[in-house]
Amino acid sequence: MNGPGQAETRSTCPYCGVGCGVLLRPDGQGGLEVRGDPDHPANRGRLCSKGTSLGETVGLDNRLLAPRVDGADTDWDSALDLVASRFRGVVDAHGPDAVAFYVSGQLLTEDYYVANKLMKGFIGSANIDTNSRLCMASTVAGHKRAFGTDTVPGTYDDLEEADLIVLVGSNLAWCHPVLYQRILSARQARGSKLVVIDPRRTASCDGADMHLALAPGSDVALFNQLLVSLAEGGAIDQDYLAHVDGFDAALEAARADTPEMTGLAPEQIEAFCDLWRGTERVVTVFSQGVNQSTSGSDKVNSILNCHLATGRIGRPGMGPFSVTGQPNAMGGREVGGLANMLACHLDLENGAHRAAVREFWSAPTLPEAAGLKAVDMFRAVADKRIKALWIIHTNPAVTMPDADAVRAAIAGCDFVVVSDITAETDTARLADVLLPATAWAEKNGTVTNSDRTISRQRAVLPAPGQARPDWDILAEAGRRMGWNAAFDYANPAEIFREYAALSGIAGRFGRDFDISGLADTDDAGYGALAPTRWPVAGARQGGRFFADGRFYHPDGRGRMLPVRWAPPAAKTAPRYPFRLNTGRIRDQWHTMTRTARSPRLSAHLAEPFLELHPADAAELGIGPVDLVRVTSREGSAVLRARITDAVRRKEVFAPMHWTGETAPAARIDAVVA
């Protein structure tokens, strides 16, 4: 039965890293009724415009329904035999590092786990990386440098228990709207303060007490000023610093930076520092404006330094908080989906960790060094070091920096496989083999959100045509490459149990990620699994990290890092006098494969645009809604002028969503280095 008489199914939204719970009911006509799950801890029934419109985005229009080889439909046996033989042939002829997987935060954890196991444990290369590299790798590095592991210390509840919330490089109102709604509700209930640090005035500033429009890339200089203010204002927690190394060096480096580097007035910096210093319950939320930078990890550590120096971490309403952009960016990090990591927060370059994982998997080999990270991977494709490439649920021909060069590299690769739900993406059109995968609402598995909560995604619609789950496609490829026992999975619950058991080994190594308490979950328990925050192991159950001063470096201590401001790597010049910022808009998502299907979402900011300051527009003779060509050393794009004082002079902003499928002349990543 479909429609009103059918029970709702609990699942998770497939968009950002908030991980909102949704209640789904098929409408009997191929669509879905969708509402927020009032019992999910992430959203408590709230949904943003994209989540509310999910029911408009399902359906079979433009779906890939059968495997294709060289543009012609075929059967699964033929397609997977070809994939397995070509990958094995390249490995035999050129070695394991001549192949690569480029995967996505859209994958479920079980899919990610199988992909990582296949590449690292059995093919024998670490050349698996993810589009989450572009948004979260800086945070991973910053966390590991400070804490010894990639741990998010706090929970979403901290946003409602804080007296001060600072948003850094995050337009939370548009990119993580439900969290912003939670903050606004807390402000109304308890009078908490909100500060936004962003070169551009965004929707998040509408509810803020203070907006610091700092110079692009100067976050380190600002937080170094804050660290100096904390030291001079007597806000350092000496008892907590007994557990942390590096304070003196970090403070010395901070004192070497000057306020002028930020582009802010001295009184603005003073007001911010006074507010932060004088408010014990402070949460600093940061996102892509911090991460997507040549000095992203230093920006992260400049923020972490201030929380470590004051002991404002791991307690209610206190701590640094990285919010992720994709629904399973965290799950990908947990399973080792980055080229420099092993599963369960184990270290690829640690011999004991490698030996333990190899034994657990009964793997023939494990690489001893990090593989190629995203940008380097596509450079290796371009220069023919990578001869076989498998891209899964991502669109790098549009989303990578210097996208035209990436497009050319993929087009020139000897053998390209793309797994996706549609053949109509810029990347899919370059594939030798297309494999039809199940989409959200058709597949089962888990995802992890930004506060470490594991939630189920559940299927409520049938798989169309010959579409198969990604874990099943990858496992079948592994079996056809000769590793039958290692990839003989019956369902995602079996994969989850294996993954949870492996995390117990990580726990015995003293790592943070341990969900071994779920390793005995049977199929029915997996089916009914409620949202659960890790760790889940004996006495270690959810909660926060680091309030006790216990960290994951070998000596158990935390680290403050000496970091200094560095200017953006991309330089302005007389021929290129403007600095470009990019980002998301409220109602679109990534490259619009899903959101563009919704008329309601497409009505908001319906075409690609360029924001520029009125004085710059007047100087250039540009009027409202004029078409303008934006040119860099890498490429160009044609965009509609949107004249606004929300941007600073000599700075422009463009959204990143449009592609060769939707606006061929407006691909902004063709302009980005």
PEMO-V690923 format. One record per helix or strand of 3 or more residues. SS is the DSSP state (helix for helix, strand for strand). FROM is the first residue (numbers start at 0). TO is the last residue. If there is no record, write none. Layout:
ss->(SS	SS)
from->(FROM	FROM)
to->(TO	TO)
//
This chain:
ss->(helix	strand	strand	strand	helix	helix	helix	helix	strand	helix	strand	helix	helix	strand	helix	helix	strand	helix	strand	helix	helix	helix	helix	helix	strand	helix	helix	strand	helix	helix	helix	helix	strand	helix	helix	strand	helix	strand	strand	strand	helix	helix	helix	helix	helix	strand	helix	helix	strand	helix	strand	strand	strand	helix	helix)
from->(2	8	20	31	48	53	75	95	98	108	127	131	156	163	171	176	192	202	209	218	237	246	258	265	281	287	295	318	328	342	350	373	387	395	402	414	427	432	444	452	469	484	491	515	522	578	594	598	608	613	626	635	650	663	667)
to->(4	11	25	35	51	55	93	97	102	122	129	146	160	167	174	189	196	206	211	231	240	255	261	276	285	290	309	321	333	344	360	381	391	398	411	419	429	436	447	456	479	486	507	517	526	582	596	601	611	619	630	642	654	665	669)
//
